[in-house]
Amino acid sequence: MLVVSYDISNDKLRAKFAKTLEKQGAVRLQYSVYEINNTKRVLDNLVVRIENYYSKKFDAGDSVFIFETDSKTALKYGNAIHRDQDIVYF
C-alpha cells in the first residue's frame, strides 16, 4: 500500500495532482492524503509523472511524500478498517 501526502499551493496544479492520483485508483483518506494499492507499476508511473511534469511546476514550499507500507501491518482504526474487507454484492 502507498500513502501519498501532498501540499501544493497552486489550486489548479493541486486539483490536477489529485485527479492523477484518483486515476491510479487512489482512495482519499483526508483532503491531501490518498491511499493506493501498491504495485511496482503504479509506483513507477507515479514517480515518472511527478518527476517529468509536476516537480517542474512546484513552488519552493510545495511537497509530495510517498510512503510505502504493507496493508497487513499498517495500523488502522475507525472507518479505515472496512476498506480492506471483501464485500460481496448480489
WOQUI-V584654 format. One line per field, one symbol per residue. phi: phi as a letter, one per 20 degrees, with the letter a starting at -180 (. if undefined). psi: psi as a letter, one per 30 degrees, with the letter a starting at -180 (. if undefined). A space follows every 10 residues. Layout:
phi=???
psi=???
This chain:
phi=.dddcbccff gfffffffff fffenfdfeb gcccdcfecg ffffffffff fecfffdfeg efbcddddbe ffefeccmff fffeefcddd
psi=kkkkkljkek eeeeeeeeee eefggkkkea ehklkkkkle eeeeeeeeee efdefffkle fklkkjkklk fffkkklbff ffffkkkkk.
